[in-house]
Amino acid sequence: MLSRTEDLQLLVAVVDSGGFSAAARQMDVPVAKVSRAVQRLEQRLGIPLLNRTTRSVTLTSEGRAFIERVRVGLSTLEEAEEAMRLSQVRPSGRLRVDAATPFVLHQLVPLIGAFRDHYPGIELELSASDSIINLLEQRTDVAIRIGGLEDSTLHARLLGRSPLHLVANPHYLERHGVPVSPAALRDHQLLGFLNADSLDRWPVEGLPQEGPNIQAHLRTSSGEVMRQLCLAGEGIACMSRFMIRHDLEKGALVGLMMDRMISPNPREMVQAVYYRNTALSGRIGAFLDFVAPRLRL
C-alpha cells in the first residue's frame, strides 16, 4: 500500500502532467496505481479533487486550494530530508586553523585528539602566531581571535568570553608586596607587550581607559612568554583566564584586585573568523561546533 506522501506525490504528478497516463509515465508506475492514489485521497478528504473528462483532467476549486498546500508540505519534507542527508555526510579535507600561541597550547591542543577521532576525514593544520594574520595571504581557513574585530569583511562567530586577570607569582608578591589599589601598581614591575598599545591598556577601575595606562618594565611580543615570565616571578601581568586557569587553580599565580577589573570589555571576546565559503563550510562548522562547548575560557 502506498504511503500518504506517495499518494500526494502522484496527485501532483497528475496535475503537472495533465493526466493519469502522463503521470504514470513520469513516475514510472502503472496507471492503475496513480488512479487508486487519487481515489484514496478523495475518499479520505470527502471531496473531489479532479474534474475528469475523456480528454483532460483539471482541478476542482477545492483541489486547487488543496494542491497549493500539498506543494508547500512536500517541499518542506524534501528540505528536511536533504538536511538530514547532509548532516550524515562526514566532512573531509584540509582545514587550516590559526590562533594565538597561548590559545593553541592551552585550549586547542587538549581537544585535538578527540576531534581527530570524531572527524578522521579532516586533515587539520594548526598555525600558532602572536599577531593578526591575513587569512587569504596565509591560506588560513579559520582564525580564532581574542578581542574586538576591525575587519568587517570576515564572518565572525562568538565562541565565548575569557575574563582578564591581574596576576603575579606568590614569590614575587612576598618580595615586593601585594598591590591593593591601582595607584600601587606604580611601585611594581609590570609586564607589557611589544607593539600592541591596546594590550597595555589594563581594564582596571582607577586607571585611565584610553591608550596605554601602564608603564611596562619588561615587554614581550608573546602571550606565552609573558605567562612564563610571570610564573618566574618577573612581575605583574594582565592575562586572559583561558591561558592561566590552571596556574590560578594550582596557586602558581595569584589574582590581584579582582573586584577592580572592568567586565565585560572587548578584550574578553573569543571569536572565530572566516570568509564565507560553501566548500569549506562543512569543515569549519564541524570544527567550531566541536570545540566551542569544550573550551575552558
C-alpha atoms as an extended CHARMM CRD file, in Angstrom:
* protein
*
       297  EXT
         1         1  MET       CA              0.0000000000        0.0000000000        0.0000000000  PROA      1               0.0000000000
         2         2  LEU       CA              1.3090000000        3.4120000000       -0.9220000000  PROA      2               0.0000000000
         3         3  SER       CA              2.0630000000        5.8820000000        1.8600000000  PROA      3               0.0000000000
         4         4  ARG       CA              0.0900000000        9.0990000000        2.1010000000  PROA      4               0.0000000000
         5         5  THR       CA              3.1680000000       11.0580000000        0.9890000000  PROA      5               0.0000000000
         6         6  GLU       CA              3.4600000000        8.9180000000       -2.1360000000  PROA      6               0.0000000000
         7         7  ASP       CA             -0.2470000000        9.4340000000       -2.8400000000  PROA      7               0.0000000000
         8         8  LEU       CA              0.3140000000       13.1880000000       -2.6680000000  PROA      8               0.0000000000
         9         9  GLN       CA              3.3370000000       12.9760000000       -4.9700000000  PROA      9               0.0000000000
        10        10  LEU       CA              1.2780000000       11.0640000000       -7.5220000000  PROA      10              0.0000000000
        11        11  LEU       CA             -1.5010000000       13.6610000000       -7.2910000000  PROA      11              0.0000000000
        12        12  VAL       CA              0.9780000000       16.4450000000       -8.0140000000  PROA      12              0.0000000000
        13        13  ALA       CA              2.3080000000       14.4550000000      -10.9680000000  PROA      13              0.0000000000
        14        14  VAL       CA             -1.2270000000       14.1350000000      -12.4020000000  PROA      14              0.0000000000
        15        15  VAL       CA             -1.8120000000       17.8840000000      -12.0550000000  PROA      15              0.0000000000
        16        16  ASP       CA              1.5720000000       18.8340000000      -13.5100000000  PROA      16              0.0000000000
        17        17  SER       CA              1.4740000000       16.3760000000      -16.4200000000  PROA      17              0.0000000000
        18        18  GLY       CA             -2.2010000000       16.9000000000      -17.2150000000  PROA      18              0.0000000000
        19        19  GLY       CA             -3.3960000000       13.3000000000      -16.9850000000  PROA      19              0.0000000000
        20        20  PHE       CA             -3.1580000000        9.9050000000      -15.3600000000  PROA      20              0.0000000000
        21        21  SER       CA             -1.2450000000        8.2160000000      -18.1810000000  PROA      21              0.0000000000
        22        22  ALA       CA              1.2900000000       11.0130000000      -18.4000000000  PROA      22              0.0000000000
        23        23  ALA       CA              1.7480000000       10.9410000000      -14.6180000000  PROA      23              0.0000000000
        24        24  ALA       CA              2.2620000000        7.1850000000      -14.6930000000  PROA      24              0.0000000000
        25        25  ARG       CA              4.9870000000        7.5450000000      -17.3520000000  PROA      25              0.0000000000
        26        26  GLN       CA              6.6090000000       10.3720000000      -15.3950000000  PROA      26              0.0000000000
        27        27  MET       CA              6.6450000000        8.3920000000      -12.1330000000  PROA      27              0.0000000000
        28        28  ASP       CA              7.3230000000        5.0290000000      -13.8540000000  PROA      28              0.0000000000
        29        29  VAL       CA              4.3410000000        3.2900000000      -12.2470000000  PROA      29              0.0000000000
        30        30  PRO       CA              1.1810000000        1.6400000000      -13.6430000000  PROA      30              0.0000000000
        31        31  VAL       CA             -1.7510000000        3.9160000000      -14.4900000000  PROA      31              0.0000000000
        32        32  ALA       CA             -3.9620000000        1.9550000000      -12.1030000000  PROA      32              0.0000000000
        33        33  LYS       CA             -1.6580000000        2.8210000000       -9.2100000000  PROA      33              0.0000000000
        34        34  VAL       CA             -1.9560000000        6.5380000000       -9.9810000000  PROA      34              0.0000000000
        35        35  SER       CA             -5.7290000000        6.2830000000      -10.2100000000  PROA      35              0.0000000000
        36        36  ARG       CA             -6.0040000000        4.4340000000       -6.8930000000  PROA      36              0.0000000000
        37        37  ALA       CA             -3.7880000000        7.0110000000       -5.1540000000  PROA      37              0.0000000000
        38        38  VAL       CA             -6.0550000000        9.8850000000       -6.2290000000  PROA      38              0.0000000000
        39        39  GLN       CA             -9.1500000000        7.9420000000       -5.2410000000  PROA      39              0.0000000000
        40        40  ARG       CA             -7.7380000000        7.2710000000       -1.7750000000  PROA      40              0.0000000000
        41        41  LEU       CA             -7.0690000000       10.9680000000       -1.2560000000  PROA      41              0.0000000000
        42        42  GLU       CA            -10.5670000000       11.9600000000       -2.3940000000  PROA      42              0.0000000000
        43        43  GLN       CA            -12.1520000000        9.3610000000       -0.1410000000  PROA      43              0.0000000000
        44        44  ARG       CA            -10.0590000000       10.4490000000        2.8220000000  PROA      44              0.0000000000
        45        45  LEU       CA            -10.9050000000       14.1280000000        2.2990000000  PROA      45              0.0000000000
        46        46  GLY       CA            -14.5040000000       13.5230000000        1.2820000000  PROA      46              0.0000000000
        47        47  ILE       CA            -14.2590000000       15.9320000000       -1.6820000000  PROA      47              0.0000000000
        48        48  PRO       CA            -13.4970000000       15.6150000000       -5.4080000000  PROA      48              0.0000000000
        49        49  LEU       CA            -10.0610000000       16.9420000000       -6.2570000000  PROA      49              0.0000000000
        50        50  LEU       CA            -10.1430000000       16.4860000000      -10.0490000000  PROA      50              0.0000000000
        51        51  ASN       CA            -12.5880000000       17.0470000000      -12.8600000000  PROA      51              0.0000000000
        52        52  ARG       CA            -12.1290000000       14.1090000000      -15.2230000000  PROA      52              0.0000000000
        53        53  THR       CA            -13.0870000000       14.0620000000      -18.9120000000  PROA      53              0.0000000000
        54        54  THR       CA            -12.0020000000       11.7730000000      -21.7080000000  PROA      54              0.0000000000
        55        55  ARG       CA             -9.5750000000       14.4310000000      -22.9440000000  PROA      55              0.0000000000
        56        56  SER       CA             -8.3180000000       16.2330000000      -19.8560000000  PROA      56              0.0000000000
        57        57  VAL       CA             -8.0020000000       16.3410000000      -16.0880000000  PROA      57              0.0000000000
        58        58  THR       CA             -8.4200000000       19.6380000000      -14.2460000000  PROA      58              0.0000000000
        59        59  LEU       CA             -8.5080000000       20.6410000000      -10.6070000000  PROA      59              0.0000000000
        60        60  THR       CA            -11.7480000000       21.4130000000       -8.8340000000  PROA      60              0.0000000000
        61        61  SER       CA            -11.7990000000       24.6200000000       -6.7750000000  PROA      61              0.0000000000
        62        62  GLU       CA            -11.2610000000       22.5230000000       -3.6440000000  PROA      62              0.0000000000
        63        63  GLY       CA             -8.4920000000       20.6310000000       -5.3960000000  PROA      63              0.0000000000
        64        64  ARG       CA             -6.7600000000       23.8760000000       -6.3520000000  PROA      64              0.0000000000
        65        65  ALA       CA             -6.6490000000       25.0600000000       -2.7260000000  PROA      65              0.0000000000
        66        66  PHE       CA             -5.5100000000       21.6270000000       -1.5750000000  PROA      66              0.0000000000
        67        67  ILE       CA             -2.7080000000       21.2410000000       -4.1280000000  PROA      67              0.0000000000
        68        68  GLU       CA             -1.1620000000       24.5810000000       -3.1180000000  PROA      68              0.0000000000
        69        69  ARG       CA             -0.7630000000       23.3350000000        0.4330000000  PROA      69              0.0000000000
        70        70  VAL       CA              0.4370000000       19.9520000000       -0.7630000000  PROA      70              0.0000000000
        71        71  ARG       CA              3.2470000000       21.5810000000       -2.7420000000  PROA      71              0.0000000000
        72        72  VAL       CA              4.3760000000       23.5400000000        0.3210000000  PROA      72              0.0000000000
        73        73  GLY       CA              4.2460000000       20.4510000000        2.5030000000  PROA      73              0.0000000000
        74        74  LEU       CA              6.1740000000       18.2610000000        0.0580000000  PROA      74              0.0000000000
        75        75  SER       CA              8.7790000000       20.9870000000       -0.4030000000  PROA      75              0.0000000000
        76        76  THR       CA              9.2650000000       21.2500000000        3.3660000000  PROA      76              0.0000000000
        77        77  LEU       CA              9.5870000000       17.4790000000        3.6090000000  PROA      77              0.0000000000
        78        78  GLU       CA             12.1990000000       17.4070000000        0.8400000000  PROA      78              0.0000000000
        79        79  GLU       CA             14.1980000000       20.1480000000        2.5640000000  PROA      79              0.0000000000
        80        80  ALA       CA             14.0970000000       18.2410000000        5.8410000000  PROA      80              0.0000000000
        81        81  GLU       CA             15.2440000000       15.0300000000        4.1590000000  PROA      81              0.0000000000
        82        82  GLU       CA             18.0700000000       16.8590000000        2.3850000000  PROA      82              0.0000000000
        83        83  ALA       CA             19.1940000000       18.4650000000        5.6390000000  PROA      83              0.0000000000
        84        84  MET       CA             19.2990000000       15.0540000000        7.2910000000  PROA      84              0.0000000000
        85        85  ARG       CA             21.2800000000       13.5780000000        4.4000000000  PROA      85              0.0000000000
        86        86  LEU       CA             23.8180000000       16.4020000000        4.6000000000  PROA      86              0.0000000000
        87        87  SER       CA             24.1120000000       16.0090000000        8.3570000000  PROA      87              0.0000000000
        88        88  GLN       CA             25.1290000000       12.3930000000        7.8610000000  PROA      88              0.0000000000
        89        89  VAL       CA             27.9140000000       13.2740000000        5.4290000000  PROA      89              0.0000000000
        90        90  ARG       CA             31.1960000000       13.3300000000        7.3140000000  PROA      90              0.0000000000
        91        91  PRO       CA             33.2060000000       16.4190000000        6.3380000000  PROA      91              0.0000000000
        92        92  SER       CA             36.6430000000       15.7310000000        4.9450000000  PROA      92              0.0000000000
        93        93  GLY       CA             39.6070000000       17.5760000000        3.5050000000  PROA      93              0.0000000000
        94        94  ARG       CA             42.2090000000       20.0090000000        4.7730000000  PROA      94              0.0000000000
        95        95  LEU       CA             41.3420000000       22.6630000000        7.3670000000  PROA      95              0.0000000000
        96        96  ARG       CA             43.8780000000       25.3150000000        8.3670000000  PROA      96              0.0000000000
        97        97  VAL       CA             43.2770000000       26.9070000000       11.7710000000  PROA      97              0.0000000000
        98        98  ASP       CA             45.2320000000       29.8280000000       13.2160000000  PROA      98              0.0000000000
        99        99  ALA       CA             45.2030000000       31.1310000000       16.7890000000  PROA      99              0.0000000000
       100       100  ALA       CA             47.4880000000       32.8850000000       19.2360000000  PROA      100             0.0000000000
       101       101  THR       CA             50.1170000000       30.5500000000       20.6790000000  PROA      101             0.0000000000
       102       102  PRO       CA             48.6220000000       30.5010000000       24.2090000000  PROA      102             0.0000000000
       103       103  PHE       CA             45.1800000000       29.6610000000       22.8330000000  PROA      103             0.0000000000
       104       104  VAL       CA             46.5700000000       26.8250000000       20.7270000000  PROA      104             0.0000000000
       105       105  LEU       CA             48.5470000000       25.4050000000       23.6410000000  PROA      105             0.0000000000
       106       106  HSD       CA             46.0130000000       25.7930000000       26.4450000000  PROA      106             0.0000000000
       107       107  GLN       CA             42.6880000000       25.4070000000       24.6290000000  PROA      107             0.0000000000
       108       108  LEU       CA             43.0420000000       23.6300000000       21.2750000000  PROA      108             0.0000000000
       109       109  VAL       CA             45.7930000000       21.0850000000       21.8500000000  PROA      109             0.0000000000
       110       110  PRO       CA             43.8410000000       19.2630000000       24.6120000000  PROA      110             0.0000000000
       111       111  LEU       CA             40.8910000000       18.8720000000       22.2020000000  PROA      111             0.0000000000
       112       112  ILE       CA             42.7030000000       17.7900000000       19.0510000000  PROA      112             0.0000000000
       113       113  GLY       CA             42.8500000000       14.0640000000       19.8030000000  PROA      113             0.0000000000
       114       114  ALA       CA             39.1080000000       13.7770000000       20.3650000000  PROA      114             0.0000000000
       115       115  PHE       CA             38.3790000000       15.9640000000       17.3420000000  PROA      115             0.0000000000
       116       116  ARG       CA             40.5090000000       13.7980000000       15.0440000000  PROA      116             0.0000000000
       117       117  ASP       CA             38.8370000000       10.6540000000       16.3600000000  PROA      117             0.0000000000
       118       118  HSD       CA             35.4240000000       12.2000000000       15.6750000000  PROA      118             0.0000000000
       119       119  TYR       CA             36.3170000000       13.5760000000       12.2320000000  PROA      119             0.0000000000
       120       120  PRO       CA             39.0510000000       11.3250000000       10.8120000000  PROA      120             0.0000000000
       121       121  GLY       CA             38.4760000000       12.7090000000        7.3180000000  PROA      121             0.0000000000
       122       122  ILE       CA             39.5120000000       16.2630000000        8.2340000000  PROA      122             0.0000000000
       123       123  GLU       CA             43.2230000000       16.9670000000        7.7710000000  PROA      123             0.0000000000
       124       124  LEU       CA             43.8320000000       19.5750000000       10.4500000000  PROA      124             0.0000000000
       125       125  GLU       CA             46.6980000000       22.0770000000       10.2450000000  PROA      125             0.0000000000
       126       126  LEU       CA             47.3390000000       24.3110000000       13.2660000000  PROA      126             0.0000000000
       127       127  SER       CA             49.1710000000       27.5970000000       12.9850000000  PROA      127             0.0000000000
       128       128  ALA       CA             50.2490000000       29.3820000000       16.1700000000  PROA      128             0.0000000000
       129       129  SER       CA             51.0510000000       33.0770000000       15.8210000000  PROA      129             0.0000000000
       130       130  ASP       CA             51.0510000000       36.0770000000       18.1150000000  PROA      130             0.0000000000
       131       131  SER       CA             49.9880000000       38.6110000000       15.5130000000  PROA      131             0.0000000000
       132       132  ILE       CA             46.8270000000       39.0700000000       13.4490000000  PROA      132             0.0000000000
       133       133  ILE       CA             47.3110000000       37.3850000000       10.0940000000  PROA      133             0.0000000000
       134       134  ASN       CA             45.6600000000       37.9110000000        6.7280000000  PROA      134             0.0000000000
       135       135  LEU       CA             43.6250000000       34.7550000000        6.1550000000  PROA      135             0.0000000000
       136       136  LEU       CA             43.9410000000       34.8720000000        2.3800000000  PROA      136             0.0000000000
       137       137  GLU       CA             47.6670000000       35.6200000000        2.3230000000  PROA      137             0.0000000000
       138       138  GLN       CA             48.3960000000       32.8810000000        4.8650000000  PROA      138             0.0000000000
       139       139  ARG       CA             45.9420000000       30.4740000000        3.2010000000  PROA      139             0.0000000000
       140       140  THR       CA             44.1270000000       30.0380000000        6.5060000000  PROA      140             0.0000000000
       141       141  ASP       CA             40.5340000000       28.8150000000        6.6540000000  PROA      141             0.0000000000
       142       142  VAL       CA             39.5440000000       29.9410000000       10.1210000000  PROA      142             0.0000000000
       143       143  ALA       CA             41.2880000000       32.0200000000       12.7820000000  PROA      143             0.0000000000
       144       144  ILE       CA             40.4620000000       32.3560000000       16.4560000000  PROA      144             0.0000000000
       145       145  ARG       CA             40.9980000000       35.8990000000       17.6580000000  PROA      145             0.0000000000
       146       146  ILE       CA             40.9180000000       37.4130000000       21.1110000000  PROA      146             0.0000000000
       147       147  GLY       CA             39.3190000000       40.8410000000       21.4900000000  PROA      147             0.0000000000
       148       148  GLY       CA             37.2540000000       43.0970000000       19.2460000000  PROA      148             0.0000000000
       149       149  LEU       CA             37.4010000000       42.7980000000       15.4610000000  PROA      149             0.0000000000
       150       150  GLU       CA             38.1780000000       45.5210000000       12.9520000000  PROA      150             0.0000000000
       151       151  ASP       CA             37.9350000000       43.5920000000        9.6560000000  PROA      151             0.0000000000
       152       152  SER       CA             34.2600000000       43.7670000000        8.6530000000  PROA      152             0.0000000000
       153       153  THR       CA             34.7920000000       41.5810000000        5.5570000000  PROA      153             0.0000000000
       154       154  LEU       CA             35.0710000000       38.4760000000        7.7280000000  PROA      154             0.0000000000
       155       155  HSD       CA             32.2530000000       36.3940000000        9.1120000000  PROA      155             0.0000000000
       156       156  ALA       CA             32.5990000000       36.1140000000       12.8970000000  PROA      156             0.0000000000
       157       157  ARG       CA             31.2440000000       33.6350000000       15.4040000000  PROA      157             0.0000000000
       158       158  LEU       CA             31.4840000000       34.4190000000       19.1110000000  PROA      158             0.0000000000
       159       159  LEU       CA             32.8450000000       31.3840000000       20.9580000000  PROA      159             0.0000000000
       160       160  GLY       CA             32.6450000000       32.9510000000       24.4050000000  PROA      160             0.0000000000
       161       161  ARG       CA             34.3450000000       35.3960000000       26.7430000000  PROA      161             0.0000000000
       162       162  SER       CA             37.5170000000       34.9270000000       28.7390000000  PROA      162             0.0000000000
       163       163  PRO       CA             37.8420000000       37.4280000000       31.6220000000  PROA      163             0.0000000000
       164       164  LEU       CA             41.1280000000       39.2370000000       32.1910000000  PROA      164             0.0000000000
       165       165  HSD       CA             43.0450000000       38.8970000000       35.4500000000  PROA      165             0.0000000000
       166       166  LEU       CA             45.9160000000       40.7940000000       37.0290000000  PROA      166             0.0000000000
       167       167  VAL       CA             48.2440000000       38.0760000000       38.2970000000  PROA      167             0.0000000000
       168       168  ALA       CA             51.6270000000       37.5610000000       39.8850000000  PROA      168             0.0000000000
       169       169  ASN       CA             53.6840000000       34.6950000000       41.2500000000  PROA      169             0.0000000000
       170       170  PRO       CA             53.4340000000       34.2760000000       45.0560000000  PROA      170             0.0000000000
       171       171  HSD       CA             57.2180000000       34.5840000000       45.4190000000  PROA      171             0.0000000000
       172       172  TYR       CA             57.1460000000       37.9330000000       43.5880000000  PROA      172             0.0000000000
       173       173  LEU       CA             54.4620000000       39.1730000000       45.9880000000  PROA      173             0.0000000000
       174       174  GLU       CA             56.5000000000       38.0100000000       49.0010000000  PROA      174             0.0000000000
       175       175  ARG       CA             59.4150000000       40.1420000000       47.8070000000  PROA      175             0.0000000000
       176       176  HSD       CA             57.5210000000       43.2060000000       46.5770000000  PROA      176             0.0000000000
       177       177  GLY       CA             54.2320000000       43.1740000000       48.4970000000  PROA      177             0.0000000000
       178       178  VAL       CA             50.6570000000       42.8910000000       47.3100000000  PROA      178             0.0000000000
       179       179  PRO       CA             49.2480000000       45.9480000000       45.4860000000  PROA      179             0.0000000000
       180       180  VAL       CA             45.8010000000       46.7660000000       46.8730000000  PROA      180             0.0000000000
       181       181  SER       CA             44.9720000000       49.7420000000       44.6410000000  PROA      181             0.0000000000
       182       182  PRO       CA             45.6190000000       50.7810000000       41.0390000000  PROA      182             0.0000000000
       183       183  ALA       CA             47.9140000000       53.5720000000       42.2650000000  PROA      183             0.0000000000
       184       184  ALA       CA             50.1070000000       50.9770000000       43.9780000000  PROA      184             0.0000000000
       185       185  LEU       CA             50.9400000000       49.4090000000       40.6050000000  PROA      185             0.0000000000
       186       186  ARG       CA             53.4040000000       52.2680000000       40.0270000000  PROA      186             0.0000000000
       187       187  ASP       CA             55.6870000000       50.6720000000       42.6060000000  PROA      187             0.0000000000
       188       188  HSD       CA             55.7290000000       47.2550000000       40.9170000000  PROA      188             0.0000000000
       189       189  GLN       CA             57.4020000000       45.5460000000       37.9920000000  PROA      189             0.0000000000
       190       190  LEU       CA             54.7690000000       45.3740000000       35.2260000000  PROA      190             0.0000000000
       191       191  LEU       CA             54.8820000000       43.0870000000       32.1950000000  PROA      191             0.0000000000
       192       192  GLY       CA             53.6880000000       44.5190000000       28.8730000000  PROA      192             0.0000000000
       193       193  PHE       CA             53.5390000000       43.8220000000       25.1690000000  PROA      193             0.0000000000
       194       194  LEU       CA             55.6930000000       44.9850000000       22.2870000000  PROA      194             0.0000000000
       195       195  ASN       CA             53.9830000000       46.9830000000       19.5120000000  PROA      195             0.0000000000
       196       196  ALA       CA             50.4750000000       46.4720000000       20.9120000000  PROA      196             0.0000000000
       197       197  ASP       CA             49.3280000000       49.5650000000       22.7810000000  PROA      197             0.0000000000
       198       198  SER       CA             45.7910000000       48.2270000000       23.2060000000  PROA      198             0.0000000000
       199       199  LEU       CA             47.1500000000       45.2670000000       25.1920000000  PROA      199             0.0000000000
       200       200  ASP       CA             48.8690000000       47.6360000000       27.6020000000  PROA      200             0.0000000000
       201       201  ARG       CA             45.5420000000       49.2230000000       28.4940000000  PROA      201             0.0000000000
       202       202  TRP       CA             44.5240000000       47.2470000000       31.5520000000  PROA      202             0.0000000000
       203       203  PRO       CA             40.7630000000       47.2010000000       32.2960000000  PROA      203             0.0000000000
       204       204  VAL       CA             41.1250000000       48.1990000000       35.9260000000  PROA      204             0.0000000000
       205       205  GLU       CA             38.9170000000       50.7090000000       37.7140000000  PROA      205             0.0000000000
       206       206  GLY       CA             41.0180000000       53.6910000000       38.6960000000  PROA      206             0.0000000000
       207       207  LEU       CA             43.2780000000       53.5060000000       35.6340000000  PROA      207             0.0000000000
       208       208  PRO       CA             42.5230000000       55.6910000000       32.5820000000  PROA      208             0.0000000000
       209       209  GLN       CA             40.8070000000       53.6590000000       29.8620000000  PROA      209             0.0000000000
       210       210  GLU       CA             42.1730000000       55.4640000000       26.8050000000  PROA      210             0.0000000000
       211       211  GLY       CA             45.5180000000       54.4560000000       25.3900000000  PROA      211             0.0000000000
       212       212  PRO       CA             48.1990000000       52.5340000000       27.3380000000  PROA      212             0.0000000000
       213       213  ASN       CA             47.6510000000       53.0410000000       31.0630000000  PROA      213             0.0000000000
       214       214  ILE       CA             50.6860000000       51.2450000000       32.4980000000  PROA      214             0.0000000000
       215       215  GLN       CA             54.4300000000       51.7500000000       32.3170000000  PROA      215             0.0000000000
       216       216  ALA       CA             55.7860000000       48.3150000000       31.4730000000  PROA      216             0.0000000000
       217       217  HSD       CA             59.2360000000       47.4270000000       32.8030000000  PROA      217             0.0000000000
       218       218  LEU       CA             59.6070000000       44.2930000000       30.6860000000  PROA      218             0.0000000000
       219       219  ARG       CA             57.9640000000       43.6910000000       27.3170000000  PROA      219             0.0000000000
       220       220  THR       CA             57.4260000000       40.7150000000       25.0360000000  PROA      220             0.0000000000
       221       221  SER       CA             55.5910000000       40.0040000000       21.7940000000  PROA      221             0.0000000000
       222       222  SER       CA             54.3290000000       36.6200000000       23.0050000000  PROA      222             0.0000000000
       223       223  GLY       CA             51.4970000000       35.9190000000       25.4070000000  PROA      223             0.0000000000
       224       224  GLU       CA             53.0290000000       32.5730000000       26.3460000000  PROA      224             0.0000000000
       225       225  VAL       CA             56.3860000000       34.1970000000       27.0700000000  PROA      225             0.0000000000
       226       226  MET       CA             54.5640000000       36.7010000000       29.2940000000  PROA      226             0.0000000000
       227       227  ARG       CA             52.9430000000       33.8260000000       31.1860000000  PROA      227             0.0000000000
       228       228  GLN       CA             56.3240000000       32.1770000000       31.7140000000  PROA      228             0.0000000000
       229       229  LEU       CA             57.8700000000       35.4740000000       32.8850000000  PROA      229             0.0000000000
       230       230  CYS       CA             55.0270000000       35.8950000000       35.3430000000  PROA      230             0.0000000000
       231       231  LEU       CA             55.4450000000       32.3380000000       36.6220000000  PROA      231             0.0000000000
       232       232  ALA       CA             59.1650000000       33.0350000000       37.0380000000  PROA      232             0.0000000000
       233       233  GLY       CA             58.3590000000       35.9470000000       39.3480000000  PROA      233             0.0000000000
       234       234  GLU       CA             59.4010000000       38.7300000000       36.9800000000  PROA      234             0.0000000000
       235       235  GLY       CA             56.3760000000       40.9400000000       37.6120000000  PROA      235             0.0000000000
       236       236  ILE       CA             52.6340000000       41.5210000000       37.3780000000  PROA      236             0.0000000000
       237       237  ALA       CA             50.7720000000       40.7780000000       34.1460000000  PROA      237             0.0000000000
       238       238  CYS       CA             47.2620000000       41.1790000000       32.7640000000  PROA      238             0.0000000000
       239       239  MET       CA             46.2630000000       37.9580000000       31.0230000000  PROA      239             0.0000000000
       240       240  SER       CA             43.1750000000       36.1090000000       29.8220000000  PROA      240             0.0000000000
       241       241  ARG       CA             41.8200000000       33.3760000000       32.0620000000  PROA      241             0.0000000000
       242       242  PHE       CA             41.9160000000       30.8160000000       29.2260000000  PROA      242             0.0000000000
       243       243  MET       CA             45.7200000000       30.6840000000       29.4960000000  PROA      243             0.0000000000
       244       244  ILE       CA             46.1850000000       30.8800000000       33.2810000000  PROA      244             0.0000000000
       245       245  ARG       CA             43.2060000000       28.9390000000       34.6530000000  PROA      245             0.0000000000
       246       246  HSD       CA             45.3510000000       26.0020000000       35.7730000000  PROA      246             0.0000000000
       247       247  ASP       CA             48.0160000000       28.3290000000       37.2060000000  PROA      247             0.0000000000
       248       248  LEU       CA             45.3880000000       30.0260000000       39.3620000000  PROA      248             0.0000000000
       249       249  GLU       CA             43.8890000000       26.6970000000       40.4480000000  PROA      249             0.0000000000
       250       250  LYS       CA             47.3250000000       25.3600000000       41.4640000000  PROA      250             0.0000000000
       251       251  GLY       CA             48.3500000000       28.5800000000       43.2010000000  PROA      251             0.0000000000
       252       252  ALA       CA             51.2570000000       29.1450000000       40.8150000000  PROA      252             0.0000000000
       253       253  LEU       CA             49.7200000000       32.5630000000       40.1010000000  PROA      253             0.0000000000
       254       254  VAL       CA             47.6220000000       34.7510000000       42.3780000000  PROA      254             0.0000000000
       255       255  GLY       CA             44.8230000000       37.0540000000       41.2150000000  PROA      255             0.0000000000
       256       256  LEU       CA             45.0680000000       40.7010000000       42.2510000000  PROA      256             0.0000000000
       257       257  MET       CA             42.3700000000       43.3910000000       42.6890000000  PROA      257             0.0000000000
       258       258  MET       CA             39.6910000000       41.0660000000       41.3230000000  PROA      258             0.0000000000
       259       259  ASP       CA             36.9490000000       43.4650000000       42.3930000000  PROA      259             0.0000000000
       260       260  ARG       CA             38.5340000000       46.2910000000       40.3700000000  PROA      260             0.0000000000
       261       261  MET       CA             38.5190000000       44.5040000000       36.9960000000  PROA      261             0.0000000000
       262       262  ILE       CA             36.1500000000       46.0340000000       34.4170000000  PROA      262             0.0000000000
       263       263  SER       CA             33.9710000000       43.3620000000       32.8640000000  PROA      263             0.0000000000
       264       264  PRO       CA             32.6360000000       42.8690000000       30.2830000000  PROA      264             0.0000000000
       265       265  ASN       CA             35.1580000000       44.5360000000       27.9900000000  PROA      265             0.0000000000
       266       266  PRO       CA             36.1070000000       43.9460000000       24.3260000000  PROA      266             0.0000000000
       267       267  ARG       CA             39.3470000000       42.1390000000       25.1760000000  PROA      267             0.0000000000
       268       268  GLU       CA             37.3510000000       39.2880000000       26.7170000000  PROA      268             0.0000000000
       269       269  MET       CA             35.7750000000       38.2590000000       23.4100000000  PROA      269             0.0000000000
       270       270  VAL       CA             36.9290000000       34.9990000000       21.8090000000  PROA      270             0.0000000000
       271       271  GLN       CA             35.7920000000       34.8370000000       18.1910000000  PROA      271             0.0000000000
       272       272  ALA       CA             36.2860000000       32.6130000000       15.1870000000  PROA      272             0.0000000000
       273       273  VAL       CA             36.6250000000       34.4860000000       11.8960000000  PROA      273             0.0000000000
       274       274  TYR       CA             36.4920000000       33.1750000000        8.3480000000  PROA      274             0.0000000000
       275       275  TYR       CA             35.3630000000       34.0340000000        4.8550000000  PROA      275             0.0000000000
       276       276  ARG       CA             32.0640000000       32.5580000000        3.7390000000  PROA      276             0.0000000000
       277       277  ASN       CA             32.9540000000       29.5950000000        1.5580000000  PROA      277             0.0000000000
       278       278  THR       CA             30.4560000000       26.8540000000        0.7670000000  PROA      278             0.0000000000
       279       279  ALA       CA             33.1650000000       24.3240000000        0.0060000000  PROA      279             0.0000000000
       280       280  LEU       CA             34.7150000000       24.8330000000        3.4430000000  PROA      280             0.0000000000
       281       281  SER       CA             31.6030000000       25.4790000000        5.4880000000  PROA      281             0.0000000000
       282       282  GLY       CA             31.1610000000       21.8330000000        6.4870000000  PROA      282             0.0000000000
       283       283  ARG       CA             34.7010000000       21.5430000000        7.8350000000  PROA      283             0.0000000000
       284       284  ILE       CA             34.6200000000       24.9330000000        9.5740000000  PROA      284             0.0000000000
       285       285  GLY       CA             31.2180000000       24.2290000000       11.0870000000  PROA      285             0.0000000000
       286       286  ALA       CA             32.2950000000       20.7950000000       12.2880000000  PROA      286             0.0000000000
       287       287  PHE       CA             35.4210000000       22.2230000000       13.9230000000  PROA      287             0.0000000000
       288       288  LEU       CA             33.7020000000       25.1490000000       15.6420000000  PROA      288             0.0000000000
       289       289  ASP       CA             30.7010000000       23.0830000000       16.7550000000  PROA      289             0.0000000000
       290       290  PHE       CA             33.0980000000       20.5680000000       18.2980000000  PROA      290             0.0000000000
       291       291  VAL       CA             35.4650000000       22.9350000000       20.1150000000  PROA      291             0.0000000000
       292       292  ALA       CA             33.0640000000       25.6990000000       21.2080000000  PROA      292             0.0000000000
       293       293  PRO       CA             31.3030000000       23.7910000000       24.0190000000  PROA      293             0.0000000000
       294       294  ARG       CA             34.5940000000       22.2360000000       25.1860000000  PROA      294             0.0000000000
       295       295  LEU       CA             36.6430000000       25.4210000000       25.5920000000  PROA      295             0.0000000000
       296       296  ARG       CA             37.5260000000       26.3960000000       29.1440000000  PROA      296             0.0000000000
       297       297  LEU       CA             37.5540000000       30.1570000000       28.8610000000  PROA      297             0.0000000000
